């Protein structure tokens, strides 16, 4: 598995590392959607700062979007992506365009800025542990 999850009572933080493929990212989405408290979640943070590369194509992005749109019917979650990887930012922007009717999604260069945005949107002050299980 190329990611670790920190579950907060009101959302999740996912830290990805190494090479990330579409199947692994989709699996991380399903793990969140299957959480019994998903309908009470307010945020999802996807941290890609430690990836070495990724493999998502247009078909994968449509698949991610379809699942996200379906999940948006259940929970109104603010989604943050953390990356400075130019190609990944482009892919996320394509995802944002495809899922524009779903919940707000933003891209940040670091965790601190994403947490500040989540706080502004939800009022939640979130602390992410340095070591994730």
WOWOPE-V272794 format. One record per backbone hydrogen bond with DSSP energy under -1.0 kcal/mol. NH is the residue of the N-H (numbers start at 1). CO is the residue of the C=O. E is the energy in kcal/mol with one decimal. If there is no record, write none. Layout:
NH/CO/E ; NH/CO/E
This chain:
4/15/-1.8 ; 6/13/-2.9 ; 8/11/-2.7 ; 11/8/-1.6 ; 12/43/-1.5 ; 13/6/-2.3 ; 14/45/-3.4 ; 15/4/-2.6 ; 16/47/-3.0 ; 17/2/-2.7 ; 18/50/-1.9 ; 20/53/-2.1 ; 22/55/-1.3 ; 25/21/-1.9 ; 26/22/-2.8 ; 27/23/-2.4 ; 28/24/-1.9 ; 29/25/-1.8 ; 30/26/-2.5 ; 31/27/-2.2 ; 32/28/-1.1 ; 33/29/-2.5 ; 34/30/-2.3 ; 35/32/-1.5 ; 38/35/-2.1 ; 40/37/-2.4 ; 41/38/-1.6 ; 42/10/-4.3 ; 43/10/-1.3 ; 44/78/-2.2 ; 45/12/-2.5 ; 46/80/-3.3 ; 47/14/-3.6 ; 48/82/-2.9 ; 51/48/-1.5 ; 52/18/-2.2 ; 53/18/-1.1 ; 55/20/-2.0 ; 61/57/-2.2 ; 62/58/-2.2 ; 63/59/-2.0 ; 64/60/-2.8 ; 65/61/-2.5 ; 66/62/-2.5 ; 67/63/-2.0 ; 68/64/-2.4 ; 69/65/-2.9 ; 70/66/-1.8 ; 71/67/-2.2 ; 72/68/-2.0 ; 74/71/-1.7 ; 75/71/-2.1 ; 77/75/-1.0 ; 78/42/-2.7 ; 79/104/-2.8 ; 80/44/-2.8 ; 81/106/-2.5 ; 82/46/-2.7 ; 83/108/-2.3 ; 89/85/-2.6 ; 90/86/-2.0 ; 91/87/-2.1 ; 92/88/-2.8 ; 93/89/-2.4 ; 94/90/-1.9 ; 95/91/-2.2 ; 96/92/-2.7 ; 97/93/-2.1 ; 98/94/-2.2 ; 99/95/-2.2 ; 102/99/-2.7 ; 106/79/-2.3 ; 108/81/-2.9 ; 114/110/-1.5 ; 115/111/-2.8 ; 116/112/-2.1 ; 117/113/-2.1 ; 118/114/-2.4 ; 119/115/-2.4 ; 120/116/-2.5 ; 121/117/-2.3 ; 122/118/-2.8 ; 123/119/-2.4
